[in-house]
Amino acid sequence: MMETLNRETVLAMSAQAHAWTEQAYREHPAVRGDAEWAEKQRLLMADMALHLLQTALKKPALESQELKKNLYSILTIADGFLPDQELKSFADRLYLSTEN
């Protein structure tokens, strides 16, 4: 079990990492089709992974809807890197289950 102090420390560190990652993503000039688009997508996936970390640790009980949203984002972005794995299809099914 993670102690409250450790949880707060990890969340504080992740907030800083999230801010840096999000800033790097926003400042990256690539647009879809550019040679550097994959790098920008990697930054976005890292940003979403930090959201997942925060969702996992913020509250004593894991909020399933937030978890689904985080996973949807990560799977959708990862699909571009692993196109043969049908991650977008799974992400879409996951998204549909959040509406219920």
C-alpha atoms as one frame of an Amber mdcrd trajectory, in Angstrom:
protein
   0.000   0.000   0.000   1.341   3.394  -0.948   1.577   5.789   1.963  -0.125
   9.164   1.647   3.181  11.067   1.700   4.606   8.925  -1.104   1.409   9.265
  -3.115   1.500  13.045  -2.747   5.180  13.125  -3.744   4.566  11.036  -6.857
   1.571  13.185  -7.790   3.582  16.383  -7.328   6.420  15.027  -9.452   3.990
  13.828 -12.101   2.325  17.255 -12.181   5.677  18.843 -13.012   6.492  16.166
 -15.604   3.020  16.659 -17.066   3.520  20.414 -17.341   6.869  19.972 -19.127
   5.521  17.308 -21.468   2.396  19.267 -22.318   4.451  22.387 -22.994   6.808
  20.443 -25.275   3.812  19.035 -27.150   2.204  22.457 -27.593   5.449  24.002
 -28.792   6.232  21.201 -31.251   5.598  22.623 -34.725   4.807  19.356 -36.542
   1.445  18.755 -38.169   0.037  15.483 -39.502   2.083  14.389 -42.488   5.324
  16.059 -41.368   8.447  13.959 -40.827   8.385  14.950 -37.142   4.710  14.056
 -36.575   5.623  10.754 -34.880   7.773  12.609 -32.358   4.913  14.968 -31.536
   2.590  11.968 -31.117   5.095  10.378 -28.741   4.937  13.523 -26.612   1.140
  13.361 -26.654   1.209   9.698 -25.624   3.574  10.554 -22.745   1.188  13.339
 -21.716  -1.728  10.887 -21.686   0.339   8.360 -19.734   0.904  11.011 -17.070
  -2.846  11.608 -16.967  -3.248   7.869 -16.384  -0.731   7.957 -13.530  -2.616
  10.839 -11.937  -5.955   9.075 -12.348  -4.528   5.949 -10.757  -3.165   7.752
  -7.705  -5.355  10.813  -7.052  -8.200   9.246  -5.147  -8.450   6.236  -2.869
 -10.952   4.624  -5.255 -10.161   4.397  -8.941 -12.751   6.191 -11.081 -13.588
   3.783 -13.892 -14.824   6.469 -16.309 -11.599   8.446 -15.962  -9.587   5.258
 -16.412 -11.520   4.455 -19.597 -10.918   7.965 -20.947  -7.200   7.722 -20.217
  -6.924   4.298 -21.834  -8.960   5.443 -24.841  -6.525   8.284 -25.458  -3.426
   6.149 -25.039  -4.751   3.333 -27.226  -5.845   5.763 -29.950  -2.408   7.379
 -30.098  -0.560   4.057 -29.791  -2.542   2.712 -32.751  -0.421   4.924 -34.996
   2.703   3.171 -33.750   1.228  -0.362 -33.736  -1.237  -0.338 -36.637  -1.439
  -4.148 -36.886  -2.699  -4.508 -33.316  -6.168  -2.994 -33.858  -5.791  -0.723
 -30.828  -8.105   1.924 -32.281 -10.860  -0.661 -32.628 -10.468  -1.614 -28.997
 -10.324   2.059 -27.983 -13.576   2.724 -29.835 -15.297  -0.157 -28.027 -13.963
   1.172 -24.735 -15.269   4.663 -25.554 -18.703   3.307 -26.382 -18.778   1.582
 -23.002 -18.156   4.940 -21.270 -21.436   6.259 -22.619 -23.470   3.592 -20.803
